[in-house]
């Protein structure tokens, strides 16, 4: 998985610019992170990972700020900390967030792998980075594709 490195304090307007919201997720996704990494929306590949500094997702409560990353195929965001509303919105839409105090040591373009259930990231040089544990119910939600798909599956079983 290729790493896209971002700075600290990436806000929801950088992820899902307000002026694009009336056009829907396809258009909003094309403008994702254009003020920080203009090439991001064009070049990100399914399975790539975003690695950022502290306070990822600060700003408004717009769910689209997490949805655009899912739409673009991002497999996870790795950062030392997240805004509280962003954290919950991300899991609700099926976006995995890994909280890793050493996230900023991961380089742009580096290839990494991760095991969310084990709480670890493996860097290209073999070094392991520990992540904070994620409750099982949140991992289950991500694996189901988000809260609504998870609830739909539960209702179908009932």
Secondary structure, DSSP 8 states (H G I E B T S, - for coil): -BEEE--S--BHHHHS-GGGGGG-HHHHHHTTTTTT-TTHHHH--TT-EEE--SSBTBS---THHHHHHHHTT--EEEES-B-HHHHHHHHHTT-EEEE-TTGGGS-TT-B-EEETTTTEEE-TTS-EEE-----HHHHHHHHHTSHHHHHHHHHHH-
